[in-house]
Each structure stands twice: as structure tokens, then as C-alpha cells.
Amino acid sequence: MTSDYCVFIGDAALDEHYRADEWPQHGTKIEVEAVGAFPGGMIANAAVVYAGYGEQARFCWVMNDSPTTDSLLAGLSESGVDTQLVSRDEALADSRCIIVSAGDEHTVLTPRTGLERIELSDEALATITEASYIYTAIGDLRMLRHRDRLPGEIIGEVHAAGAKLVLDLDVGDLRVGDDALLGLADILFVNRVGMQHLAHGGSEAQAVAELLSGRLQTLVVTLAEDGCRLYDADVVREIPGIQVDVVDVTGAGDTFGAAFLYALNRTGDAELAAIFATAASARAVTVAGARAGATTSATVMDFIHDHRQFADDRHTVLDSALSTHNQSAP
């Protein structure tokens, strides 16, 4: 039996931001401008956005005992994210990312912390098993263990209990053996670069057909300013982007994934969820910070109305569905 919460399994990190006039060529040296350091981490960002919609978000990860970790976890708690599933390992390094922006794009450098295994306690596994959704990335999924059990066995128990696995592939950091893990996903997010990796040099259509032939129900390819492409039950839907003045693209994909999951959970309609998520991520890049996407559903709906992007009745149905939920929520 599942409960109405999502467990987010993945990194929380201190994002150190720098801006460069251009990305350096190999073997060269350039000056960068330090912008600042802010809480981040791909999965933690998604958890904060999800909690911002009034949903129950529980965060699971392994971190060290440093003041940086204490600050990151305090920030999650203040954002409404439950951090009781976080375990500590003093041998790990601080979790941080070095983010260099050049033009409208950014490059993320992630120093290794030394984490190689996420050992779930019996209590943590019980909590994960009872969730409605498990939201994670492929690299984080690889590390899951419970006693002698591997990720496939753990997610098998999750599925048996009725929960769904949501994978954010981002740029598709795939390794040998990951095909079996991809086959466990119910919902999959990937960007343009990640889709190319998934296709292994072949066509996107062929890669999608293979993925949807298994357990996968919904695949979304995010296309930045061009919106997204939704593959759902052998139907392809193109969701147009919303043109905005970009301030910071960091965390846009995390916002998209969390917003999509929220809207899908409340409407049961993947197309409506894609519309909502496209708008949520477009709004997020107009504000600085990896967690700029953390806001209310009403704010996202106002953004949709203000930009008049979806002129047919879809946004009206979405607005009605989310408004009904928000009015009935405690």
C-alpha cells in the first residue's frame, strides 16, 4: 500500500557559481568571475520544488558530518523537505558543484565525495517502499543496497508495493549494465544530450520504441527554450516552449521533473503535466539560483496565463484540476 509522498534519492550540494566570457579550450587558461555559493544538488533541488507545491517530499542520501552538510540539510528542512532518511559518513568529502556559466549555457563540475554505496536501513527501505514515487538519477540508483540486495531487487519490492520509479537521466551518464536499470523506470526524463546517448548513434524514434516496449509508461525529452517532447502510450506530443529572458538555467531540469510529477499526480494527464512543467521551468530560468523553481502552483498558472502560451482549453482544464486540489488540500 502506497502513501502520498515522494522519496527523493540523490545529492544535496553547495553550488559554487562562476561566470566566464567563453568556455575555455583544452590547455588554455581564462579568468572567471565568482558569482556566489548557494544550496543545490540535482535531486535536492527537485525535492525543494516538489515541496513548494505543498507535496510531501522525503530526502534520502549519505553525507558527512561537516558544517556544510548541516547547513544544506537545514535548508532542505526549512523548505519543507523531510531529511530523516539522510545517513552520515564522516569519511566522505563535502558535497559541492562547480558551475561555470558562459553565455546561455553552463557546465557543471562535480568533485567526487567518495560515496560508492547507499546502504538502506530496514526502516529506510520500509519508508521508500510505502512511497507513491521514488525520484532519483541513474548514478544514484546504481549505488542502492539493502543488506545483500542490489538495486533491481530493491526496486522490485518498491514496484510490488505499488510505487513508481521516476528517473532523471539529465545528460544520460550511462554505463555498461544500465539498460537493466532503465528498464525499471515508470517515468523517464532526459534532455537533448541524454537522448543522443540513449539512442547510441541510432534514431530517437527507435530508442523510444525500445524503451516504451517495457515497463516505461512516460518518456519526456526536455528541449530547453523549445519546450519538450512527450512520449506516452505510443503517442508523441510536442509541447512548445515559452520565450523568456534567461537569467540562470541552473536547476531548470530539476524544476521540470518535480513540476511534471506534481501535475501528473494531481491530474493523471501526462500532457497537462508537461504543459505545467514547461511553464514552471521557463519561469525558473528568469530568476537566479538552482532552486528558483520553488514556488506555488498558482504562481505557475499565473505565468501561463500571462504568457498566453496555451490558447486552447488545456490550460483551463489544468487550472481547474489544480485549483480543485489546492482548495481541498489541508
Secondary structure, DSSP 8 states (H G I E B T S, - for coil): ---S-EEEES--EEEEEEE-SS---TT-----EEEEEEEE-HHHHHHHHHHHTT--EEEE-EE-SSHHHHHHHHHHHHTTEE-TT-EE-TTS---EEEEEEETTEEEEE--------EE--HHHHHHHHT-SEEEE-HHHHHTEEBTTB-HHHHHHHHHHTT-EEEEE-TTT---TTHHHHHTT-SEEEEEHHHHHHHHTTS-HHHHHHHHHTTT--EEEEE-GGG-EEEEETTEEEEE-------S--TTHHHHHHHHHHHHHHHH--HHHHHHHHHHHHHHHTTSSSTTTT---HHHHHHHHHHHT---STHHHHHHHHHHHHHHH--
